Amino acid sequence: MAYRRMLDPDDAWRTILDIAAVERGAADVPPPIVRQAPDWTLTVSGSEFRVEPPISPETDLLLALYIPYCTTLRRGFVVGHLGQSLDGRIATRDGASRWVTGAADIAHNHRMRALSDAVVIGAATLLHDDPQLTVRCCTGRNPVRVVIDSNRTLADGYRVFRDGAAPSLVFVAADKAGEGERLGAAEIVPLPRRGETIAPRDILAELARRGLARIFVEGGGVTVSRFLVADCLDRLQITVSPLIIGSGRPSITLPEIADLQQGLRPKMRRFDLGEDIMFECLLHE
Ligand SMILES: NC(=O)c1ccc[n+]([C@@H]2O[C@H](COP(=O)([O-])OP(=O)(O)OC[C@H]3O[C@@H](n4cnc5c(N)ncnc54)[C@H](OP(=O)(O)O)[C@@H]3O)[C@@H](O)[C@H]2O)c1
């Protein structure tokens, strides 16, 4: 029998990006999507897929994890992600968070950035980490970078305001800025202040107005929690690392409940990411 080269992780990732780009503009009920190379065939229908010849567990994980973001969620999604310790911390009290989770979860974050139009973080994450928010662990386009800083506390020296790697937006409360102001290379976008905060729905509406529909909320805990409370997440990805910090900044924090019946028990998918386990909560079908 002739040897057939199976679809490998690099092929799978390239094919995922290709399907994401094509399906974005596809009709409502896409027919089965077929991608073929001389040696392999991938058939995708909704979030299901079939590959000939059989693939490795690593390739299977990539397809299982990311295909739904290209097909069933192709028109847009809002996904929150946090990497936390076994005891539910995302950083020490002083903000040290490198690294709570391992290399596989970091690579996953980069893949989510590549599948997204915009990546959103809170002001405290920028302050502590000065992240680039670009795609470096895989191929793919850099998303628009969005920082929420309602009280306009941030200086202009951070990398996302300087490096020109992708457009950057800073969302501030309308009482802190007028239209057309800038912070380094970033555009300052005033949004209504609702109580103490800016409403996640206003943030998403402004991003949608700019054609940005696939949104990855990358942290920290305060920011992701606000999107969750506002019922603005389609998926919540929590990667749990076998680490006990014992103190520090919390992962999800929601208003208190009286009994466990009121807790959220969403449908889940689980993925092994190296030593870590990612729980993906399906909040909106
Ligand atoms: N392990 C992980 O997955 C992970 C991921 C990201 C970050 N981190 C770490 O987590 C820490 C930061 O997380 P954090 O939970 O303390 O803070 P955060 O979510 O990064 O930032 C919170 C701040 O962002 C602004 N903000 C966010 N959403 C807002 C909204 N809807 N309206 C108004 N303002 C909003 C507020 O700033 P103002 O109060 O100034 O208005 C708020 O205080 C850092 O140490 C970072 O290293 C860990």
The ligand as a Tripos MOL2 file, in Angstrom:
@<TRIPOS>MOLECULE
LIG
   48    52     1     0     0
SMALL
NO_CHARGES

@<TRIPOS>ATOM
      1 N1         -3.3050   34.6280   33.9420 N.am      1 LIG1
      2 C1         -3.9760   35.2980   33.0190 C.2       1 LIG1
      3 O1         -4.6970   34.7260   32.1890 O.2       1 LIG1
      4 C2         -3.8630   36.7830   32.9690 C.ar      1 LIG1
      5 C3         -4.3840   37.4540   31.8590 C.ar      1 LIG1
      6 C4         -4.3210   38.8350   31.8330 C.ar      1 LIG1
      7 C5         -3.7470   39.5060   32.9030 C.ar      1 LIG1
      8 N2         -3.2280   38.8200   33.9410 N.ar      1 LIG1
      9 C6         -2.6990   39.5130   35.1240 C.3       1 LIG1
     10 O2         -3.8380   40.0040   35.7970 O.3       1 LIG1
     11 C7         -3.5260   41.2430   36.4200 C.3       1 LIG1
     12 C8         -4.5300   42.2640   35.9480 C.3       1 LIG1
     13 O3         -5.8360   41.7560   36.0680 O.3       1 LIG1
     14 P1         -6.9420   42.5040   36.9170 P.3       1 LIG1
     15 O4         -8.0940   41.5930   37.0250 O.co2     1 LIG1
     16 O5         -6.2980   43.0070   38.1600 O.co2     1 LIG1
     17 O6         -7.2900   43.7870   36.0310 O.3       1 LIG1
     18 P2         -7.6510   43.9990   34.4770 P.3       1 LIG1
     19 O7         -8.8740   43.2630   34.1490 O.co2     1 LIG1
     20 O8         -6.4550   43.7840   33.6350 O.co2     1 LIG1
     21 O9         -7.9090   45.5520   34.4700 O.3       1 LIG1
     22 C9         -8.9490   46.0700   35.2550 C.3       1 LIG1
     23 C10        -9.1070   47.5250   34.9400 C.3       1 LIG1
     24 O10        -9.4360   47.7030   33.5680 O.3       1 LIG1
     25 C11       -10.3960   48.7190   33.4420 C.3       1 LIG1
     26 N3        -11.6440   48.1070   32.9570 N.ar      1 LIG1
     27 C12       -11.8300   46.8440   32.5330 C.ar      1 LIG1
     28 N4        -13.1000   46.6420   32.1300 N.ar      1 LIG1
     29 C13       -13.7280   47.8180   32.2870 C.ar      1 LIG1
     30 C14       -15.0480   48.2760   32.0480 C.ar      1 LIG1
     31 N5        -15.9960   47.4940   31.5340 N.pl3     1 LIG1
     32 N6        -15.3360   49.5440   32.3570 N.ar      1 LIG1
     33 C15       -14.4130   50.3500   32.8680 C.ar      1 LIG1
     34 N7        -13.1470   49.9850   33.1010 N.ar      1 LIG1
     35 C16       -12.8070   48.7430   32.8190 C.ar      1 LIG1
     36 C17       -10.5780   49.3100   34.8100 C.3       1 LIG1
     37 O11        -9.6290   50.3420   34.9050 O.3       1 LIG1
     38 P3         -9.9300   51.6810   35.7100 P.3       1 LIG1
     39 O12       -10.2940   51.2260   37.0870 O.co2     1 LIG1
     40 O13        -8.6720   52.4550   35.6080 O.co2     1 LIG1
     41 O14       -11.0590   52.3130   35.0120 O.co2     1 LIG1
     42 C18       -10.2250   48.1610   35.7070 C.3       1 LIG1
     43 O15        -9.7850   48.5580   36.9740 O.3       1 LIG1
     44 C19        -2.1240   41.5830   36.0330 C.3       1 LIG1
     45 O16        -1.2890   41.2160   37.1060 O.3       1 LIG1
     46 C20        -1.8440   40.7080   34.8410 C.3       1 LIG1
     47 O17        -0.4690   40.3620   34.8030 O.3       1 LIG1
     48 C21        -3.2890   37.4610   34.0090 C.ar      1 LIG1
@<TRIPOS>BOND
     1     1     2 1
     2     2     3 2
     3     2     4 1
     4     4     5 ar
     5     4    48 ar
     6     5     6 ar
     7     6     7 ar
     8     7     8 ar
     9     8     9 1
    10     8    48 ar
    11     9    10 1
    12     9    46 1
    13    10    11 1
    14    11    12 1
    15    11    44 1
    16    12    13 1
    17    13    14 1
    18    14    15 2
    19    14    16 1
    20    14    17 1
    21    17    18 1
    22    18    19 2
    23    18    20 1
    24    18    21 1
    25    21    22 1
    26    22    23 1
    27    23    24 1
    28    23    42 1
    29    24    25 1
    30    25    26 1
    31    25    36 1
    32    26    27 ar
    33    26    35 ar
    34    27    28 ar
    35    28    29 ar
    36    29    30 ar
    37    29    35 ar
    38    30    31 1
    39    30    32 ar
    40    32    33 ar
    41    33    34 ar
    42    34    35 ar
    43    36    37 1
    44    36    42 1
    45    37    38 1
    46    38    39 2
    47    38    40 1
    48    38    41 1
    49    42    43 1
    50    44    45 1
    51    44    46 1
    52    46    47 1
@<TRIPOS>SUBSTRUCTURE
     1 LIG1         1 GROUP 0 **** ****
